[in-house]
Amino acid sequence: MGEGEADPPAAGKKGEEDDFGYRLFPDRNKKPQSFLVRSLFTFHNRCQLMLRLTLETNPYARLLLEALKQSGCTVFSDRHFSCENCDGCVSGGFDAATSQIVLCQNNIRQQSHMNRVVTHELIHAFDHCRAHVDWFKNVKHLACSEIRAANLSGDCTLMNEISRFKFGLKGHHQTCVRDRAIRSILAVRKVSKETAEKAVDEVFDTCFNDLEPFGRIPHSKADAKRAYRDFQNRDRYTANL
């Protein structure tokens, strides 16, 4: 995820919610507000507008939406995205219990940030669609999806790392991916840092090299556009077989 983002995979029983990060997303347990009430809040309007722009124009998001559709999991903006108020340390999350992506309207203030959060969470949605992910009990499954999301969403681009005052040369991208995966696990699981690090390290090579559906690590929008074109062409080729 982006800076300080976390993923609540699914709702647990009362008393277990903190184990799955729901304390960070208080609006998950509230009765939905009416459209009229929500429309009065600037944060919600801004979130909806930025989300629409991301889904319509961002090549990362467009590729993932198409990949989800072809995997049998069509995403609808009014059903599978929810702009909500969250804890100040998170920007978004994927709730597998409702198949919804939560966007933290009080914490996402820039379009570039929205692009990155939506992409990150769509990668989790894609993993949820294509694989039998045990978000609850298998920390390795969570670690794998967090590695993939950090690797493929643009979280660890050079510019993002510079903005965090983190610099490195050889192997820095891998270091960033590992650190951010561990950070996300610790945000939503009551496990030790050692447990999170072990889970990430045990699956790192396999999950880091799983580049679906991009086929490459998209280090920029230009890379993502090329990956999107390649994905479309791959599907056309397959359709002609």
Buried (B, 14 or more C-beta within 10 A) or exposed (E): BBBBBBBBBBBBEEEEBEBBBBBBBEBBEEEEEEEEEBEEBEBBBBBBEBBEBBBEEBBBBBBBBBBBEEBEBEBEBEEBBBBBBBBEEBBBBBBBBBBBBBBBBBBBEEBBBBBBBBBBBBBBBBBBBBEEBEBBEEBBBBBBBBBBBBBBBBBBBBEBBEEEEEEEEEEBBBBBBBBBBBBBBBBBBEBEEEBBBBBBEBBBEEBBEBBBBBEEBBBEBEBBBBBBEBBEEEEEEEEEE
